[in-house]
Amino acid sequence: MFYTDDHGHADLSCQGFLTDIKTPNVDALARSGVLARNGYSTAPQCIPSRAGLLVGKFLSKFGVEANGASLKGFDDELTIAERLQSAGYVTAQFGKWHLGPGPRITDHGFKHVFNQNSQQPFSSNITLDGEDREMSSLPPEMYHVDGCSRAAASLIHRYKDNPFFLYVAYRAPHVPLDATRKYLDRFPGKMPERRRQALAMLSAVDDGVGLITATLAEHNLTEKTLIFYIGDNGAPLKIYKRDAPGGGPGWDGSLNDPLNGEKGMLAEGGMHTPFVVSWPGTITAGQVYEHPISALDVAATTAALAKIQTKPGDLDGVNLIPFLSGKNTAAPHNFLTWRWGAQSAIREGNWKLLRGGDREYLYDLDADIEEQHNLAAKHPTIASALRKKLSAWAEQLNPPGLDASRMTQAATNYFDFYLDGKEPTLRKNP
């Protein structure tokens, strides 16, 4: 399971939207399986997105709806790793955790961890068998992305004869922007420095995908291994794509083209992310899959494959394998739903209803994936039907209802700019 960080929808070269991004290994992964054109994260922000992915349940059901929310609800849930560990799988986590202090990771089903300090350039340590074993700071040539990739490959070598689940959660291209010269030199020429950094960091991720898939092939595990590659949410553009180099809050250099909006929105740019699935020999190769699917489906798919018994209500996703293997040609979901703070949304087929506070937008995504034309007034019957389904779903959440909080000023600014064409009250330079 590859999970990237603030990785915009446009930034896989196999997507075909931009010419500056180069991801040959992820492209090869997509050719070996499925490039999902309508793959969605569980939330438009890091912590709730990761919580939803690992639990496989609507994050609003267990109260992790935003960065800074209490993690008690998450602690009370079973993760993918806990379920798989109980089924005899070796479990390991690499890179960004973001769901509480590092020592908590082994409490959530991961036996092996390469995580602590991975948020910082060039340093990390490793937890093996539940015991924290300090390592010295990694040498400068050991970039944190490279460290995660090498550690994951090492675990495959070690456990090649065992069933395993690897959660490789790169902190890239999230700030701080810290790509090494090796990767920066792949992107010469004039461009915003933040863009160069994002391209370089994603090139490091791509190298990691190549290393890990090559390691699987070395041990004849390619056709025995299901791989997901998903972004946690859209890229943060901060409206004006601030171009100052280095770290700090703001644009991370990644792009969401052609989608509207950014991280922190339930507009497409906030949660319509890179999404690739590969399992050669089981999933039909070379697919461009158009039906909407969700990161929620990862837990349901893995539970089904591992023959793990679950109770109704345990998981909110579906087992994708019958759909991606061609055994079931229907859409995996009747509709997809989200709630994040004061925002909520539902997608059913080509129609999407998006709400933010007292604002409401209806889009035909087949004709308008850029979300430029609000059709709520033109198609009130469709808007009403979707609103009823969204409201009924929201009643099962904690707290119930379409709004869990008031619209923040940042969200108001985003809706003004991206959806209503208004100039927000923001400084254009950091």
C-alpha positions in Angstrom: 0.0 0.0 0.0 1.6 3.2 -1.2 0.1 6.4 0.3 1.5 9.8 -0.8 1.1 13.1 1.0 -0.5 16.2 -0.5 -0.1 14.7 -4.0 -2.2 16.5 -6.6 -4.3 14.6 -9.1 -2.3 15.8 -12.1 1.1 14.6 -10.8 1.4 11.1 -12.4 2.6 11.2 -15.9 0.2 8.4 -16.8 -2.7 10.8 -16.1 -1.7 12.7 -19.2 -2.4 16.2 -17.9 1.1 17.7 -17.5 4.3 17.1 -19.3 6.8 18.1 -16.6 6.0 15.2 -14.2 7.9 11.9 -14.8 6.7 8.8 -12.9 7.8 5.8 -15.1 7.5 3.2 -12.3 4.0 4.3 -11.2 3.1 4.4 -14.9 4.2 0.8 -15.2 2.2 -0.1 -12.2 -0.9 1.4 -13.8 -0.2 -0.4 -17.0 0.0 -3.7 -15.1 -3.5 -3.0 -13.6 -5.8 -0.1 -13.2 -5.6 3.6 -13.5 -8.7 4.8 -11.7 -9.9 8.0 -13.2 -12.4 8.6 -10.4 -10.5 7.5 -7.3 -11.3 9.4 -4.1 -9.7 9.8 -0.7 -11.8 9.6 2.5 -11.2 13.3 3.4 -9.4 16.4 2.0 -6.9 16.5 4.9 -4.1 14.3 6.2 -5.2 12.9 9.6 -8.9 12.1 8.8 -7.8 10.7 5.4 -5.4 8.3 7.0 -7.8 7.4 9.8 -10.5 6.6 7.2 -8.1 4.6 5.1 -6.7 2.4 7.9 -10.1 1.8 9.6 -12.1 1.4 6.4 -15.0 3.3 7.8 -16.5 6.8 7.3 -14.2 8.8 9.6 -17.1 10.9 10.8 -18.6 7.8 12.4 -15.7 7.6 14.9 -15.1 11.3 15.3 -11.8 12.0 13.5 -13.0 14.7 11.1 -10.1 17.1 11.1 -6.5 17.6 11.9 -6.4 18.2 15.7 -9.5 16.1 16.5 -9.3 13.7 19.3 -8.0 10.3 18.3 -9.9 8.3 20.9 -12.4 7.2 18.3 -9.6 6.0 16.1 -8.0 4.1 19.0 -11.3 2.3 19.6 -11.4 1.0 16.0 -9.7 -2.0 14.3 -7.2 -1.1 11.6 -6.4 -3.0 8.4 -3.1 -3.9 10.1 -4.8 -5.3 13.2 -7.2 -7.4 11.1 -4.4 -8.8 8.9 -2.0 -9.4 11.8 -4.7 -11.5 13.5 -4.9 -13.5 10.2 -1.2 -14.2 10.3 0.2 -11.4 8.2 3.5 -9.7 8.9 2.6 -6.0 9.1 4.9 -3.0 8.7 4.5 0.8 8.5 7.0 3.1 6.8 7.1 6.9 6.8 4.3 9.3 7.9 1.9 8.1 10.6 0.2 11.3 11.8 -2.2 9.4 14.0 -0.6 10.1 17.4 3.0 9.6 18.8 5.2 7.1 17.1 5.1 4.5 19.9 1.3 4.2 19.3 1.9 2.6 15.8 2.6 -0.8 17.2 -0.7 -0.6 19.2 -2.6 -0.4 15.9 -1.4 -3.6 14.4 2.0 -2.8 12.9 4.8 -5.2 14.1 7.6 -3.4 12.2 7.9 0.4 11.9 10.3 2.7 10.0 8.8 6.0 11.0 10.1 8.1 13.9 11.6 11.4 12.7 10.8 10.5 9.1 9.2 14.0 9.1 12.7 15.4 9.3 15.2 15.3 6.5 17.8 12.5 6.6 17.0 11.0 9.9 14.9 8.1 11.1 15.0 5.1 13.3 13.4 1.7 13.2 11.2 -0.3 15.5 11.5 -4.1 15.1 9.4 -6.6 16.9 7.8 -3.9 19.0 11.1 -2.7 20.5 12.5 0.8 19.7 16.1 0.4 18.4 17.8 3.7 17.9 19.8 4.3 14.7 22.1 7.1 14.1 21.1 9.9 11.8 21.0 8.7 8.2 23.8 10.0 6.0 22.9 12.9 3.7 22.6 10.6 0.7 19.9 8.6 2.5 16.9 10.8 1.8 13.9 10.0 4.0 11.9 8.9 1.0 14.7 6.6 0.0 15.0 5.3 3.5 11.4 4.2 3.5 11.7 2.5 0.2 14.9 0.6 1.2 13.4 -0.4 4.5 10.3 -1.7 2.7 12.4 -3.7 0.2 14.4 -5.1 3.1 11.3 -6.3 4.8 10.2 -8.1 1.6 13.6 -9.8 1.4 13.2 -10.9 5.0 9.6 -12.1 4.8 9.4 -13.3 1.2 8.0 -16.6 2.4 5.3 -15.0 4.6 2.1 -13.2 3.9 2.7 -9.5 4.5 1.1 -6.1 4.5 3.3 -3.0 4.0 1.9 0.5 4.4 4.4 2.8 2.7 3.3 6.3 3.6 5.8 8.7 2.0 5.9 12.2 3.4 6.1 13.6 -0.1 5.5 16.0 -1.7 4.2 17.5 1.6 6.3 20.4 3.0 9.0 20.8 4.2 10.3 20.6 0.6 13.6 18.9 1.0 14.5 16.9 -2.2 18.1 16.0 -2.6 20.3 17.2 -5.5 20.1 13.7 -7.1 16.4 14.3 -7.7 16.4 18.1 -8.3 18.9 17.6 -11.1 16.3 15.6 -13.0 14.2 18.8 -13.5 16.4 21.6 -14.9 15.1 24.7 -16.5 13.0 27.6 -15.4 10.1 26.9 -13.2 8.8 27.8 -9.7 11.2 26.3 -7.1 8.3 24.8 -5.3 7.3 23.0 -8.5 10.8 21.7 -9.0 10.8 20.4 -5.4 7.5 18.6 -5.8 8.6 17.0 -9.1 11.9 15.9 -7.4 10.2 14.5 -4.3 7.7 12.6 -6.5 10.6 11.3 -8.6 12.1 9.9 -5.4 8.7 8.3 -4.6 8.7 6.8 -8.1 12.1 5.4 -7.6 10.9 3.8 -4.4 7.9 2.2 -6.3 10.4 0.8 -8.8 12.7 -0.6 -6.1 9.8 -2.3 -4.2 8.2 -3.7 -7.3 11.6 -5.0 -8.5 12.1 -6.7 -5.1 8.7 -8.4 -5.4 9.7 -9.6 -8.9 13.0 -10.9 -7.6 11.2 -13.2 -5.3 8.5 -14.2 -7.8 5.9 -12.3 -5.7 4.5 -10.0 -8.4 1.4 -12.1 -9.1 0.9 -12.8 -5.4 0.8 -9.2 -4.4 -2.0 -6.7 -4.5 -0.7 -3.1 -4.7 -2.6 0.2 -4.1 -1.1 3.6 -4.8 -3.3 6.4 -3.5 -2.9 10.1 -2.6 -4.2 11.1 0.8 -5.8 14.3 -0.4 -5.3 17.0 -3.1 -2.4 19.4 -3.3 -2.6 22.6 -1.1 -2.4 25.5 -3.5 -3.2 28.3 -1.0 -5.1 29.9 -4.0 -2.1 31.8 -5.3 0.6 29.1 -5.5 3.1 30.9 -3.4 6.5 30.3 -4.9 9.0 30.8 -2.1 11.5 27.9 -2.0 11.9 25.7 1.0 9.5 24.6 3.7 6.9 26.4 5.6 3.1 26.5 5.1 1.7 27.0 1.6 1.8 25.5 -1.8 3.8 22.3 -1.9 4.5 22.5 -5.6 2.0 19.8 -6.6 -0.9 20.5 -8.9 -4.5 19.3 -9.2 -5.2 20.0 -12.9 -7.7 19.9 -14.4 -9.7 19.8 -11.1 -11.0 22.8 -9.3 -10.1 23.5 -5.6 -7.5 22.2 -3.3 -6.7 20.4 -0.1 -9.2 21.4 2.6 -12.2 21.3 0.2 -14.7 18.6 -0.9 -14.4 20.1 -4.4 -12.7 17.6 -6.7 -9.3 19.2 -6.3 -9.4 18.4 -2.6 -10.2 14.7 -2.6 -10.1 13.3 -6.1 -6.5 11.9 -6.0 -4.1 9.7 -7.8 -5.4 6.1 -7.5 -3.7 3.0 -9.1 -4.4 -0.7 -8.3 -2.3 -3.6 -9.6 -2.4 -7.3 -9.2 -1.1 -9.0 -12.3 -2.8 -12.3 -13.1 -5.9 -11.3 -11.2 -6.8 -7.7 -12.2 -7.0 -7.1 -15.9 -4.0 -5.1 -17.1 -4.1 -1.8 -18.9 -7.5 -0.7 -17.6 -8.6 3.0 -17.3 -11.4 2.5 -14.8 -14.1 5.2 -14.8 -16.5 4.1 -12.0 -15.9 6.0 -8.8 -14.0 4.1 -6.1 -12.8 5.1 -2.7 -9.8 4.6 -0.3 -12.4 3.1 2.0 -12.4 0.1 -0.3 -8.8 -0.8 0.6 -9.8 -2.3 4.0 -12.8 -4.1 2.6 -10.8 -5.6 -0.2 -7.9 -6.8 2.0 -10.3 -8.3 4.5 -12.1 -10.2 1.8 -8.9 -11.5 0.3 -7.5 -12.6 3.7 -10.9 -14.3 4.5 -11.3 -12.2 7.6 -14.8 -12.3 9.1 -16.4 -8.9 9.5 -19.8 -7.9 10.9 -22.3 -5.6 9.2 -21.2 -2.0 9.8 -17.6 -2.9 10.4 -16.5 -1.6 7.0 -18.0 1.0 4.7 -16.0 0.1 1.5 -16.5 -2.8 -0.9 -14.2 -5.5 -2.2 -12.9 -4.1 -5.5 -11.5 -7.3 -6.9 -14.7 -8.6 -8.6 -15.1 -5.2 -10.3 -11.5 -4.7 -11.3 -11.1 -8.3 -12.6 -14.1 -7.9 -14.8 -16.3 -10.5 -13.0 -18.7 -7.7 -12.0 -19.3 -5.0 -14.6 -21.6 -2.8 -12.4 -20.4 0.2 -10.5 -18.9 -0.7 -7.1 -20.8 2.0 -5.3 -24.4 3.3 -5.8 -23.0 6.6 -4.5 -20.1 8.0 -2.5 -20.5 10.4 0.4 -18.3 12.7 2.5 -18.6 15.1 5.4 -15.7 17.2 6.5 -16.5 20.0 9.0 -19.1 22.3 7.5 -18.7 20.7 4.0 -20.6 17.6 2.7 -20.9 16.0 -0.7 -22.4 13.1 -2.5 -21.5 11.7 -5.9 -24.0 9.4 -7.7 -23.0 8.5 -11.2 -22.0 11.7 -13.0 -23.9 13.9 -10.6 -22.3 15.5 -7.5 -23.9 17.7 -4.9 -21.5 19.8 -2.8 -22.5 21.8 0.3 -20.5 24.3 2.3 -22.4 26.0 5.1 -25.5 27.4 3.4 -24.1 27.2 -0.1 -25.0 24.4 -2.4 -23.6 23.3 -5.8 -24.7 20.7 -8.3 -22.2 19.5 -11.0 -22.4 17.1 -13.9 -18.9 15.7 -13.6 -19.0 13.9 -16.9 -19.4 17.2 -18.7 -17.7 19.5 -16.1 -15.0 17.7 -14.1 -13.6 21.2 -13.5 -16.7 22.1 -11.5 -17.3 25.4 -13.3 -21.0 25.3 -13.8 -23.4 25.1 -10.8 -26.5 23.4 -12.1 -28.5 23.4 -8.8 -31.0 26.0 -10.1 -31.3 24.3 -13.5 -31.9 20.8 -12.1 -33.7 21.3 -8.7 -35.2 17.8 -8.8 -31.7 16.1 -9.1 -30.3 18.4 -6.4 -33.3 17.6 -4.1 -32.9 13.8 -4.5 -29.2 13.9 -3.8 -29.7 16.2 -0.8 -32.2 13.7 0.7 -29.7 10.8 0.3 -26.9 12.9 1.7 -29.0 14.0 4.7 -30.1 10.4 5.4 -26.5 9.2 5.3 -25.3 12.1 7.6 -27.8 11.1 10.3 -25.6 8.1 11.2 -22.5 10.2 11.8 -21.1 11.6 15.0 -22.4 14.2 15.5 -25.4 13.6 13.1 -26.3 16.1 10.3 -24.8 17.7 7.3 -22.6 20.1 9.2 -20.2 19.1 12.0 -19.0 22.7 12.5 -19.2 26.2 11.1 -17.4 27.2 7.9 -13.9 28.4 8.7 -12.6 31.5 7.2 -10.1 29.5 5.1 -12.9 27.3 3.7 -15.0 30.4 3.0 -12.1 31.9 1.1 -11.7 28.7 -0.9 -15.4 28.5 -1.8 -15.4 32.2 -2.8 -12.5 31.9 -5.1 -12.9 28.4 -6.6 -16.6 28.0 -6.7 -18.1 31.5 -6.8 -15.5 33.4 -8.7 -14.9 36.0 -6.0 -11.6 37.4 -4.9 -11.0 36.4 -1.3 -9.5 38.7 1.3 -6.0 37.2 1.3 -2.5 38.4 0.9 -1.0 37.2 -2.4 2.5 36.9 -1.0 3.7 35.1 2.1 
